[in-house]
Amino acid sequence: MDYLEITGTVIGLLYLWLEYKASIYLWIAGVIMPAIYIFVYYEAGLYADSGINVYYLLAAVYGWIIWQRGGGNKKELPVTYTPLRVYLPLALVFVVAFWVIGWILVNFTDSTVPWLDSFTTALSIVGMWLLARKYVEQWLAWIAVDVVSCGLYVYKGLDFTAFLYGLYAVIAIFGYFKWKKMISA
């Protein structure tokens, strides 16, 4: 599986660079990368991470459409702040997803890291939706996901992927500040 992990890492780097640039083409890499990582994570026993990649595939199509159409106003969607009214529903989605996924992993799989796998998966659901809406706070969700995932992947022996997520965490910090500047520009 190493060749798949290396390929996924390379596409992941491209994805991150395109996300940093707020390029709509990130969604193309956003279809290819999860297709690869479904298999990488499954083989590593990271079942929630494997499953979330199906969501990523669907979210990439959604993100492409939303960014292209500007959310209905027929121009490219601008980078904005997350409206306050969205925080409570997103927190509820996170909590419910975290507990449901964790419960499933504990009771129906041989996962050795069910709650960490559940945490990163639940927060990724939220982060991907924020990214699809082009909200600057998506970077904050990804920083948390990336830091936890980096440690998780080291533990699971996915060294290339751990490197990728460590790099993601660093670049996500820069991405957050870049997108903030794009709002005021």
C-alpha positions in Angstrom: 0.0 0.0 0.0 3.0 2.3 0.2 2.7 3.4 -3.4 -0.9 4.4 -2.8 0.0 6.3 0.4 2.8 8.1 -1.5 0.5 8.9 -4.4 -2.2 10.2 -2.0 0.4 12.3 -0.3 1.5 13.9 -3.5 -2.1 14.7 -4.5 -2.7 15.9 -1.0 0.2 18.4 -1.3 -1.4 19.7 -4.6 -4.8 19.9 -2.9 -3.4 21.9 0.0 -1.5 24.3 -2.4 -4.8 24.9 -4.4 -6.8 25.3 -1.1 -4.2 27.9 0.1 -4.6 29.8 -3.2 -8.5 29.5 -2.8 -8.5 27.9 -6.3 -11.6 26.1 -7.5 -9.4 23.4 -8.9 -8.7 22.1 -5.4 -12.0 20.2 -5.9 -10.4 18.0 -8.7 -7.7 16.9 -6.3 -10.5 16.7 -3.7 -12.0 13.8 -5.7 -8.8 11.9 -6.5 -7.2 12.1 -3.1 -10.1 10.6 -1.1 -10.5 7.8 -3.6 -7.0 6.7 -2.8 -7.2 7.2 0.9 -10.3 5.1 1.3 -8.0 2.1 0.7 -5.0 3.4 2.6 -7.0 4.0 5.8 -9.0 0.8 5.6 -5.8 -1.2 5.4 -4.5 0.7 8.4 -7.6 -0.1 10.4 -8.7 3.6 10.4 -12.3 2.8 9.5 -13.8 6.1 10.2 -11.1 7.9 8.2 -11.7 5.4 5.4 -15.5 6.2 5.6 -15.0 9.9 5.7 -13.3 9.8 2.4 -16.6 8.8 0.8 -18.0 12.0 2.3 -15.0 13.9 0.9 -15.8 12.7 -2.6 -19.4 13.9 -2.4 -18.3 17.1 -0.7 -15.8 17.8 -3.4 -18.6 17.7 -6.0 -20.7 20.0 -3.8 -17.8 22.4 -3.2 -17.1 22.6 -6.9 -20.7 23.5 -7.6 -21.0 26.0 -4.8 -17.7 27.7 -5.6 -18.5 27.8 -9.3 -22.0 29.3 -8.8 -21.2 31.5 -5.9 -23.9 30.0 -3.8 -26.6 31.1 -6.1 -25.5 34.6 -7.1 -23.9 33.5 -10.4 -20.4 34.7 -9.5 -17.5 33.0 -7.8 -18.2 32.5 -4.1 -16.1 35.0 -2.0 -14.2 34.1 1.2 -16.2 35.2 4.2 -16.5 34.7 7.9 -18.9 32.0 9.3 -22.2 33.6 10.3 -22.9 33.3 14.0 -26.2 31.5 13.4 -24.2 28.5 12.0 -22.0 27.8 15.0 -24.7 26.0 17.1 -25.8 23.7 14.3 -22.2 22.9 13.4 -21.4 22.1 17.1 -24.4 19.8 17.3 -23.3 18.0 14.1 -19.8 17.6 15.5 -21.0 16.2 18.9 -23.5 13.8 17.4 -21.1 12.6 14.7 -18.3 12.2 17.2 -20.4 10.0 19.6 -22.2 8.0 16.9 -18.9 7.2 15.0 -17.1 6.5 18.2 -19.8 4.1 19.4 -19.8 2.3 16.0 -16.0 2.0 16.1 -16.0 0.7 19.6 -18.8 -1.8 19.2 -18.4 -3.0 15.6 -14.8 -2.8 14.6 -11.3 -3.8 15.8 -10.1 -0.2 15.8 -7.3 0.4 18.3 -8.0 4.2 18.3 -11.8 4.6 18.0 -12.2 7.9 19.8 -9.3 9.7 18.0 -10.5 8.3 14.7 -14.0 9.5 15.5 -12.8 13.0 16.6 -10.9 13.6 13.4 -13.7 12.3 11.3 -16.4 14.3 13.0 -14.4 17.5 12.9 -13.5 16.8 9.2 -17.3 16.7 8.4 -17.6 20.2 9.9 -14.4 21.4 8.3 -15.3 20.2 4.8 -18.7 21.9 5.0 -17.0 25.2 6.1 -14.6 24.8 3.2 -17.4 24.2 0.7 -19.0 27.5 1.9 -15.6 29.2 1.7 -15.6 30.3 5.3 -12.3 31.4 6.7 -12.8 29.5 9.9 -12.5 26.2 8.0 -8.8 26.6 8.5 -9.2 26.4 12.3 -11.0 23.1 12.1 -8.3 21.7 9.8 -5.5 22.8 12.1 -7.1 20.7 14.9 -7.7 17.8 12.6 -4.2 17.9 11.1 -2.4 18.0 14.5 -4.4 15.1 15.9 -4.2 13.2 12.7 -0.4 13.6 12.4 0.1 11.9 15.8 -2.5 9.3 14.9 -0.8 8.4 11.6 2.6 8.2 13.3 1.1 5.8 15.8 -0.4 3.7 12.9 2.9 3.7 10.9 1.6 5.8 8.1 4.8 7.9 7.9 4.2 9.6 4.6 0.6 10.5 5.6 1.8 11.8 9.0 4.3 14.0 7.2 1.5 15.3 5.0 -0.7 16.1 7.9 2.1 17.8 9.8 2.7 20.0 6.8 -1.1 20.5 6.5 -1.1 21.9 10.0 1.7 24.4 9.4 0.2 25.5 6.0 -3.3 25.7 7.5 -2.0 28.4 9.9 -0.7 30.4 6.9 -3.9 29.7 5.0 -6.0 31.1 7.8 -4.2 34.4 7.7 -4.1 34.5 3.9 -7.9 33.9 3.7 -8.4 36.6 6.3 -6.6 39.1 4.1 -8.7 38.0 1.1 -11.8 39.1 3.0 -10.5 42.6 3.6 -9.1 42.9 0.0 
